[in-house]
Amino acid sequence: MKLFEDKFELFFNDLHLQQFKEECLSKSLKEFKINNGNVPKWSVVLDELNALPKGELDLNEPYLSIKNIGTTSEHIESNLFKLLPWRKGPWILNDLILESEWQGDLKWQRLKNKITSLKNRRVLDVGAGNGYFTFRMALEGAKKVLGIEPFLLFNYQYAAIDNLINQNLNSILLPLRLEEMPTMPVFESVFSMGVLYHQKNHMEHLCMLKAMMAPESELILETLIVEGPKNYSLIPKGRYANMRNVYCLPSIETLKSWLIDAGYTNINVIDISKTTSKEQRKTQWIGDNPASLEDFLDPSDPTLTVEGYPAPTRAIIICNN
Ligand SMILES: C[S@@+](CC[C@H](N)C(=O)[O-])C[C@H]1O[C@@H](n2cnc3c(N)ncnc32)[C@H](O)[C@@H]1O
């Protein structure tokens, strides 16, 4: 926790962020203290990795890579295996290739040349997972990248990677939900990727994202959509492609109308892609239950999920506040 607090101090050492520091810190520390039987095991991993000579984070597409970590790849592997499942990545650590379930570079390629350059911007990455994209945003030269992610394991994965890096990337991951954050209208780029469909109240999520944006800023929204006319949305009964807590999948026109109702402007659909098993795949880093997209689609008709809904299609929208 000491290390987290030191990194926190460094990150919030910014005039625009300082006034939110105390609230973010106390809420984060509270979350880290929540009773979770895995924490002792995960903390040992962080201590082991933090004791090693560190290396530099770099991009080796599609991987985020750290070279020259002062140990064997086997030692890194045995530690990172204690933090399964690795959903987001992929990573190369020394010679260890960590193929996460999601090949995240495919998503990044769809948007990286369409967004306003992140150079010198304060960036918020909502629902950041283990921070694969948070780190990629930092490598684009952002002034600060604040990731928020309520799932505790992913915060430990982020810290494990961060403990292997020797540079200050001006990024941090806090174990918080957007709803728990103070309203901080300071971010020039706000990302919500893979999060909207998990919200019970999608309009509230869109409004909360807007409340975090500095004037004349950019929202990058990536979410599941379905085919259909304006005002159509699918409300799955039970699971969708095996996922729990999927509440509402809009048509693209419905999604645009939600954004207009939330007060966004210049709404621009930059990509619509079907999710393939090249992007979401089974790997040894998923853990004991190695099911992935191919198991969540109907074997006799892969245009449908196992529940009989349209197979996952994702849209990326860029808009302004
Ligand atoms: C499907 S993952 C997407 C991860 C990453 N952004 C990506 O695009 O690959 C969605 C993440 O959002 C997190 N999440 C869900 N609701 C959230 C909320 N209200 N605030 C912040 N994070 C949330 C989940 O814990 C989950 O890790």
The ligand as an SDF file (V2000), in Angstrom:
LIG
                    3D

 27 29  0  0  0  0  0  0  0  0999 V2000
  -15.4180   -5.3580  -20.7910 C   0  0  0  0  0  0  0  0  0  0  0  0
  -14.2800   -4.6330  -19.6750 S   0  0  0  0  0  0  0  0  0  0  0  0
  -13.4880   -3.4900  -20.7290 C   0  0  0  0  0  0  0  0  0  0  0  0
  -12.0530   -3.2220  -20.3720 C   0  0  0  0  0  0  0  0  0  0  0  0
  -11.3340   -2.2440  -21.3020 C   0  0  0  0  0  0  0  0  0  0  0  0
  -11.8690   -0.9040  -21.1810 N   0  0  0  0  0  0  0  0  0  0  0  0
  -11.4400   -2.7110  -22.7150 C   0  0  0  0  0  0  0  0  0  0  0  0
  -12.0060   -1.9910  -23.5440 O   0  0  0  0  0  0  0  0  0  0  0  0
  -10.9560   -3.7860  -23.0540 O   0  0  0  0  0  0  0  0  0  0  0  0
  -15.3300   -3.5730  -18.7180 C   0  0  0  0  0  0  0  0  0  0  0  0
  -14.7150   -3.1680  -17.3950 C   0  0  0  0  0  0  0  0  0  0  0  0
  -15.4800   -2.0910  -16.8500 O   0  0  0  0  0  0  0  0  0  0  0  0
  -15.5530   -2.2480  -15.4620 C   0  0  0  0  0  0  0  0  0  0  0  0
  -16.7480   -1.4820  -15.0290 N   0  0  0  0  0  0  0  0  0  0  0  0
  -18.0440   -1.8610  -15.1060 C   0  0  0  0  0  0  0  0  0  0  0  0
  -18.8440   -0.8870  -14.6270 N   0  0  0  0  0  0  0  0  0  0  0  0
  -18.0250    0.1440  -14.2660 C   0  0  0  0  0  0  0  0  0  0  0  0
  -18.2690    1.4330  -13.7050 C   0  0  0  0  0  0  0  0  0  0  0  0
  -19.4990    1.8320  -13.4250 N   0  0  0  0  0  0  0  0  0  0  0  0
  -17.2280    2.2390  -13.4430 N   0  0  0  0  0  0  0  0  0  0  0  0
  -15.9560    1.8210  -13.7470 C   0  0  0  0  0  0  0  0  0  0  0  0
  -15.6700    0.6020  -14.2720 N   0  0  0  0  0  0  0  0  0  0  0  0
  -16.6950   -0.2310  -14.5340 C   0  0  0  0  0  0  0  0  0  0  0  0
  -15.6270   -3.7450  -15.2410 C   0  0  0  0  0  0  0  0  0  0  0  0
  -15.1830   -4.1260  -13.9420 O   0  0  0  0  0  0  0  0  0  0  0  0
  -14.7610   -4.2880  -16.3600 C   0  0  0  0  0  0  0  0  0  0  0  0
  -13.4550   -4.5950  -15.9440 O   0  0  0  0  0  0  0  0  0  0  0  0
  1  2  1  0
  2  3  1  0
  2 10  1  0
  3  4  1  0
  4  5  1  0
  5  6  1  0
  5  7  1  0
  7  8  2  0
  7  9  1  0
 10 11  1  0
 11 12  1  0
 11 26  1  0
 12 13  1  0
 13 14  1  0
 13 24  1  0
 14 15  1  0
 14 23  1  0
 15 16  2  0
 16 17  1  0
 17 18  1  0
 17 23  2  0
 18 19  1  0
 18 20  2  0
 20 21  1  0
 21 22  2  0
 22 23  1  0
 24 25  1  0
 24 26  1  0
 26 27  1  0
M  CHG  2   2   1   9  -1
M  END
$$$$
